[in-house]
Structure formats: structure tokens, C-alpha cells
Amino acid sequence: MIVICHRHKVIIFLFFITSIVFFYCISVQKKKATLLFSLDYALSKAAQEKIKNTLTPQVLYQYPAVHVVNMLQQDVPTVDALSWRYNPLGSAYVRVACHKPIVQVSFPDKTYVALSSGQLFFSDYYDAGLVSSLPTIHVAQTELRNIHDLEQFIQGIPRQFFEEYAVVWHNKTHILIVPRDMHCIQVKTTSDLFCYQALAPLIQYFCTKIISDKTKNTYTIDVRFKDYIILSTHKGGVL
């Protein structure tokens, strides 16, 4: 049988009180911590300000990371990850990362950016310099009936492809692709039949057939049909 003397009871009681005070002080410190931000360079200044306004010491103390990320994504949907850690000096280091776009999608009246997954976001969430440095897909119409078709087309295509080819999107059955270093060639394709790995060999094949033509014509390779390819020529620029 264990007997605890009065002295030991006092020590245990003092330890218990000290622990409560200690953890209370820690919680107060976290609630009033100075936040030191490290925000993704790709985010625009406006997006960074929204993040700073949302992330308060009380929010970081009260909610788990997953919940806080969901809160951020309501204002800045490009946010991908969040982490923070406290230091003994009463500060908290906060890091926020965002999804990285691979291409900008230019409509006649607005600009989006697209991820490798095909998902589109308004370009306003990203730094203007970053957006302007991205290769561009041009969309012919002001509004798309089904933007999901465009997202599916972009999905899985590497950024290098968009750096090597200009793309004009009319609809899923009319996509125009032009090599950036060879404007006299343009390829018409569909999202269902498009294969970016086969594009360069296809263009190279037809170039060997028409390379001797010294006229200033534009050649269109239409591959929108399963059983045959149409090669046509016309004067002027890209259709």
C-alpha cells in the first residue's frame, strides 16, 4: 500500500498548478503570436493581402490546418498548402504555397490560367509577371458553352508543348495548333483525336513534302477525321 505524505501532496499540487499556468501561458502566447509570413512568390499582391487578413493568431490556434486551408481557398482558391510553427519568442512562422499554372488562357475579354490538371483560375490570383511569362492558349469565343471541354484538353499536356506550339481554341472539334517557329504550318484537330506526342512527327513528315515550295502560303493539316488527313494551302495568316 502506497502512502503519500503531506509534503508529497503539496509537491504534487504545486506541480499540477504550475502545469496549468504553463499551458495557459502557452495558449495565451499562441493566441497573441506575431505572424511572420512566407507566401508563395506566384501569388498576386491582392491574394497575399487576402491571406494575411484571413490568417490571424486566433484562427491558427483554434482550427486544424485542413480547416484553415479550406477557409483560405474560399477567398484565394489557388492555395494548395499551409504550415506554421511557433518559436519561443512569441512568433509564428507561416508558409503558404499555391498551385502552379502551366499556361494562360486568353479570352477576348478576360484571362485565366490553367494547371496541369486542366483546372482554370482567374489570373488575378497570380503575380502579373508570372502570368505574362506563361505560354498562351487563345480562345476564339467570349464565352464557352462547356469550359470542361477545354479543361479536359489541357489536362496532362506538359508546359513544354504550349511553349513550342500556339493554340487557338474554337471548340472541342475545332482546335488550331501552330508551331511557334514555323508559322506557315497549322494543324486542325479535335480534343478527342489530339495526341501531342504525335504532332511533331506529323508536321515534320508534311514539311519534307512541301519544303521545296517557296511561295508565302500557309498549309493546313486537317486531322479531324479518323480515316484520312486533308492537306490544303491558302494565302494569308492563321485561320
ABEGO torsion letter per residue (X at the ends): XBBBBAAAAAAAAAAAAAAAAAAAAAAAAAAABBBBBBBBAABBAAAAAAAAAABBAAAAAABBAAAAAAAAAAABAABABBBBBBBAAGBBBBBBBBBBBABBBBBAABBBBBBAAGBBBBAAABBAAAAAABBBBBBABABBABAAAAAAAABGBBAAAAAABBBBBABAABBBBBBAABAABBBBBBAAABBAAAAAAAAAAAAAAAAABABBBBBBBBAABAABBBBBBBBEBBX
